[in-house]
Amino acid sequence: MSAALPRRRVAVLISGRGSNMTSLLAATKDPAFPAEIALVLSNRPDAPGLATARENGVATVAIDHKQHASREDFERVMQEALVAHNIELVCLAGFMRILTPWFVERWTGRMINIHPALLPLYKGLHTHERALADGVKLHGASVHFVVPGMDEGPIIAQAAVPVLDGDTPGTLGARVLAQEHVIYPLALRLLASGRLTVDGARVRTAGEAGETSALVAPQLA
């Protein structure tokens, strides 16, 4: 029997409570998961997610972006922290900083992000409000590789939820967030296990499942 491959060392970058970080921590507690959370890094020293990470025995680093003269100055310090912790993969989980090409290029193919919309729709902020204003029937979440353009990288995984007649941004966002917690660990598992190949704008998955039933909305009794 061949020896198990070493688990990939992952840093999760957060700016707030880090609910997606928590879902990644839960998934990686399984010894069979091909990655481990080795570091949680925040640009805000008061981010509640840092305490959650420490409670789970994960190393934390806070680098206040306000203490640096430029984005690149901040990112150089962040890069030093990632290298010092032997990080191999990076997951952005509510990290509210636009990253420069200088940083993104150093992590090409090794940095992923979760976005609360069905990309390429609704890049940027206030996705749930915009989906409701446009009257769409399906909304959701996407995990994608990070490229210099905001929310533009190749898509790894998506989940869709129906938009209900009585939805508010809060109720719709809660259903989307529940699916974020499903697809982010899935995407990290696929990346860490070497099952993803980028082919232009598409991400191909080794061992991909066959056709499944579609989510249709509205679903009426």
URHUFEN-V868584 format. One record per pair of residues at least 6 apart in sequence whose C-alpha atoms are under 7 Angstrom apart, sorted by the first residue. I is the first residue (numbers start at 1). GAP is how many residues later the second one is. Records with the same first field share a line. If there is no record, write none. Layout:
# URHUFEN-V868584
I = GAP / GAP
This chain:
# URHUFEN-V868584
7 = 27 / 28 / 29
8 = 26 / 27 / 28 / 80 / 184
9 = 26 / 27 / 28 / 29 / 78 / 79 / 80
10 = 25 / 26 / 27 / 28 / 29 / 77 / 78 / 79 / 80
11 = 26 / 27 / 28 / 29 / 76 / 78 / 79 / 80
12 = 9 / 27 / 28 / 29 / 78 / 79 / 80 / 81
13 = 27 / 28 / 29 / 78 / 79 / 80 / 82
14 = 27 / 28 / 78 / 79 / 80 / 81
15 = 27 / 28 / 29 / 32 / 79 / 80 / 81
16 = 31 / 32 / 33 / 78
17 = 30 / 31 / 32
18 = 31 / 75 / 76
20 = 73 / 161
21 = 72
23 = 158 / 162
24 = 161
25 = 12
27 = 158
28 = 7 / 8 / 9
33 = 156
34 = 155 / 158 / 159
35 = 157
37 = 21
38 = 20 / 21
39 = 19 / 20 / 21
40 = 10 / 13 / 18 / 19 / 20 / 21
41 = 19 / 20 / 21
42 = 19 / 20 / 21
43 = 19 / 20 / 21 / 22
44 = 18 / 19 / 20
45 = 17 / 18 / 19
50 = 10
53 = 7
54 = 6
65 = 9
68 = 6
72 = 28
75 = 28
89 = 21 / 22
90 = 20 / 21 / 22
91 = 20 / 21 / 22
92 = 20 / 21 / 22
93 = 20 / 21
100 = 48
101 = 47
104 = 43 / 44
109 = 36
111 = 34 / 35
112 = 31 / 32 / 33 / 34
113 = 30 / 31 / 32 / 33
114 = 28 / 29 / 30 / 70
115 = 26 / 27 / 28
116 = 11 / 24 / 25 / 26 / 60
117 = 10 / 22 / 23 / 24 / 25
118 = 21 / 22 / 23 / 24 / 40
119 = 23
123 = 28
128 = 41 / 44 / 45
129 = 40
131 = 8
137 = 25 / 26 / 80
138 = 22 / 23 / 24 / 25 / 79
139 = 21 / 22 / 23 / 24
140 = 19 / 20 / 21 / 36
141 = 17 / 18 / 19 / 35 / 39
142 = 13 / 15 / 16 / 17
143 = 12 / 13 / 14 / 15 / 41 / 44
144 = 9 / 10 / 11 / 12
145 = 8 / 9 / 10
146 = 7
147 = 6
154 = 47 / 48 / 49
155 = 47 / 48
156 = 31 / 47
157 = 26 / 30
158 = 25
159 = 20
161 = 15
162 = 55 / 56
163 = 9
190 = 6
195 = 10 / 11
196 = 7 / 8 / 9 / 10
197 = 6 / 7 / 8
198 = 6
